């Protein structure tokens, strides 16, 4: 899976976010720092979402849980 990162120059450096992943956003003094921080933000956001899903699933009965791969090409 591949995401689209968006960065904007601001007086303090750069801010960035992932279009497809609400909550994955960051900042950095340089573009390189913002990119590195965004990688961490993506990992933390996915981890938090998994934890929330596991808590929700624990309350449910008879669920089907399976891996799914996504390949989306822009047209």
C-alpha positions as CSV (number, residue, x, y, z in Angstrom):
1,X,0.0,0.0,0.0
2,X,1.2,3.4,-0.8
3,X,0.1,6.7,0.6
4,X,0.2,10.3,-0.6
5,X,2.1,12.7,1.6
6,X,1.4,16.5,1.4
7,X,3.9,19.0,2.7
8,X,3.6,22.8,3.1
9,X,6.3,25.2,3.8
10,X,5.5,27.4,6.9
11,X,7.6,29.9,8.8
12,X,8.7,27.3,11.4
13,X,9.7,24.7,8.7
14,X,7.2,22.2,7.1
15,X,3.9,20.6,8.1
16,X,2.8,17.4,6.5
17,X,-0.1,15.0,6.4
18,X,-1.3,11.8,4.6
19,X,-4.3,12.3,2.4
20,X,-5.7,8.8,2.9
21,X,-5.0,8.5,6.7
22,X,-6.7,11.0,8.9
23,X,-4.7,11.7,12.0
24,X,-1.3,11.1,10.4
25,X,0.2,14.5,10.4
26,X,3.4,16.1,11.6
27,X,5.9,18.9,11.3
28,X,9.6,19.4,11.1
29,X,12.2,22.2,10.8
30,X,13.3,20.8,7.4
31,X,11.5,18.8,4.7
32,X,13.7,15.8,5.5
33,X,12.7,16.0,9.2
34,X,9.0,16.3,8.3
35,X,9.3,13.3,6.1
36,X,10.9,11.2,8.8
37,X,8.3,12.4,11.3
38,X,5.5,11.5,9.0
39,X,6.7,7.9,8.7
40,X,6.5,7.7,12.5
41,X,3.1,9.4,12.5
42,X,1.8,6.8,10.0
43,X,3.0,3.9,12.1
44,X,1.5,5.4,15.3
45,X,-1.8,6.1,13.6
46,X,-2.1,2.6,12.2
47,X,-1.1,1.1,15.6
48,X,-3.8,3.2,17.4
49,X,-6.4,2.3,14.8
50,X,-5.6,-1.4,15.3
51,X,-5.9,-1.1,19.1
52,X,-9.2,0.7,18.8
53,X,-10.5,-2.0,16.4
54,X,-9.4,-4.8,18.7
55,X,-11.2,-3.3,21.6
56,X,-14.3,-2.9,19.4
57,X,-14.1,-6.5,18.1
58,X,-13.7,-7.9,21.6
59,X,-17.2,-6.6,22.3
60,X,-18.7,-8.3,19.2
61,X,-19.7,-11.9,18.7
62,X,-19.2,-14.1,15.6
63,X,-17.0,-11.8,13.5
64,X,-15.0,-12.7,10.5
65,X,-11.5,-11.2,10.5
66,X,-9.2,-11.6,7.5
67,X,-6.3,-9.8,5.8
68,X,-7.1,-7.7,2.8
69,X,-4.7,-6.1,0.3
70,X,-5.4,-2.9,-1.4
71,X,-4.0,-1.8,-4.8
72,X,-5.4,1.4,-6.0
73,X,-4.3,3.0,-9.2
74,X,-5.2,6.6,-10.0
75,X,-7.1,7.1,-13.3
